[in-house]
């Protein structure tokens, strides 16, 4: 299985082999996703001495997260799968971040969505305790406070919250989430293409909504 996530800045990938061995990669330098993503994936395959045709399943971190990263990652995977026609597993990018924290007990994932909003996940290990959502930072005050993790620091200090630093490499966390998700999936039920979970209106949609008001 080849798994990819580009929701939080750089692109990260893992290749899970049949003997449970895993290989990991992340994009390097300041190259854009569109320039770095495919060389990163091809490098993983080369390292494992396999080709695209040796893959059995693909996985994608569908977000929420960076609009550009999610869009490019989804398009890249769709392009790859146009000929392969493999099943594609969707995983939450917030679940990956939760696993990175390596904490005990349930914790929140809070990632700045900009425009005064925050992506919120609530996880116990790889298990979602609620659906991922996007709310305003002001509305976050209505959420029960507790431990949280995030890839980036919040734009302002959060009173009553305790932040757990990511402690596990993101590519390794992808592997953990994918393995857990696969235990609950039937391959024949998985789609060939998946859509990013933006959870947030685009600027065009915001402008249209403002005009309609």
Order of alpha helices (4+ residues) and beta strands (2+ residues): beta-beta-beta-alpha-beta-alpha-beta-alpha-beta-beta-beta-beta-beta-beta-alpha-alpha
